[in-house]
Amino acid sequence: MPAKSRFTRLDAFTKTVEDARVRTTSGGIVTIVSLLVVFYLVWAEWSDFRRIVVHPELIVDKGRGEKMEIHLNVSFPRIPCELLTLDVMDVSGEQQTGVMHGVSKVRLAPQNEGGQTIDMKALDLHSEDDIATHLDPSYCGQCYGAPAPPNAGKKGCCNTCEEVREAYASVSWAFGRGENVEQCEREHYGERLDAQRQEGCRIEGGLRVNKVVGNFHIAPGRSFSNGNMHVHDLNNYFESPVKGGHTFTHHVHHLRFGPQLPEEVTKNLGSKALPWTNHHLNPLDETHQETDEPAYNYMYFVKVVSTSYLPLGWQSNGGQGDIPPELVPIGGHGHGGDGSVETHQYSVTSHKRSLSGGSDAGEGHKERLHARGGIPGVFFSYDISPMKVINREERAKNFVSFLTNVCAVIGGTLTVAAAVDRGVYEGAQRVKKFHQR
């Protein structure tokens, strides 16, 4: 027998000799059950350790001079594409009148014919279809008292109907159907407009704006500035041969600020986290408004909140901060090379009114009065929140917590199993002694 060391008296795990141990069938069953319970709980702890959770944080948005993308898809079943104009303006003084890039107009068949797509055309001034290639090279069309547009195909000339319209807009003149304008009569502008009167239009695409307070709107007629006022040429809109006239009945298929979250991101978020995302819950998606009145105005007031999604292992230098916005194509802004996404969520309130003024007595609100006048159309006014939401992926627990929980599972399960086994054994012994009396 080996000599005792000085640590013998410190042994907290005293041993029993093999001959003093009693093995029972109930003890074997309890051992098997306890091992199964241990394996199950350890696997549950491992799964919880591997689980990724999203922790939201709220901070002050310190970004400066940033850009923001707006992606929209809106249908107007009772107004043709020829009459619709998309304009953007903000408090910095920047205006994008008649947005040309990144947005397409899709001609839709009349509602009574199904409203299917007829044709799609990008909003591109002076496209190849508009170039008058059959004209004499020395031809220089007059602009009828207006200055030639600086982006005309031939400097100092208005060779197409579109260039005459552009020249009129530059001096805030109404254009109408182009009667007595040689270029428009040659291109049959009035006839082409009348042929599309029964059609609808869908405006889809994306545009990039300054990340400041502003608005974008879809209204009839070409827009121009008259003094400090932004106005539209409404002649062709109100002077319509269509019975009942054109109206701004519309359907917002989707509207989002910033990129769409990828599918794998929403899977990580889970159903409980979806309320903050803009993947399925853009408030204006599938919004439908209907009116039979041509002089009607819809306004949506949008509050935009910057939102970042930072995946597990995110690095602060993995974004697009060093790339000028003009070098990033529409739709590519906000996606980091490390899987991070810079996007926006928003809330919205809406208001609608008749431009003829009056009260809402028909809706039971006699006290609610509307001002007279304005521009018919659909207006989206957006404001930028000073706060920013950061949604960061993290492990549910660290490795030390995992090891601690595993030890607790093993120790606790075996302790409970030992107590159960002891109780079963003592009970069996008492029953055995009772029967032996």
Protein Blocks (a to p, Z undefined) as FASTA:
>chain_A
ZZddfklmmpmbdcddfklpccdfklmmmmmmmmmmmmmmmmmmmmmmmpccdddddddd
fbehiacddddddddfkbcfklpccddddfkopacehiabhpacdddddfknoopafbdc
dddehifklpcfkbcfkbccdeehpacdfkbfbghiafbfklmmmmmmmnopafbjopai
lklmmnommmmmmmmmmpccddedddddddddddddddehjdddehjaccddfklmmmcc
bghiaafbdcdfbacedjdddfklmmmnommlmmmpcklmcfkgoiacddfbfbacdddd
ddddddddddehiafklmmklpcfklpcghiaoiafkopacddddddddddddfkgpadk
lnopaklccdeedjedddddddddfbdcddddddfbdfklmmmmmmmmmmmmmmmmmmmm
mmmmmmmmmmmmmmmZZ
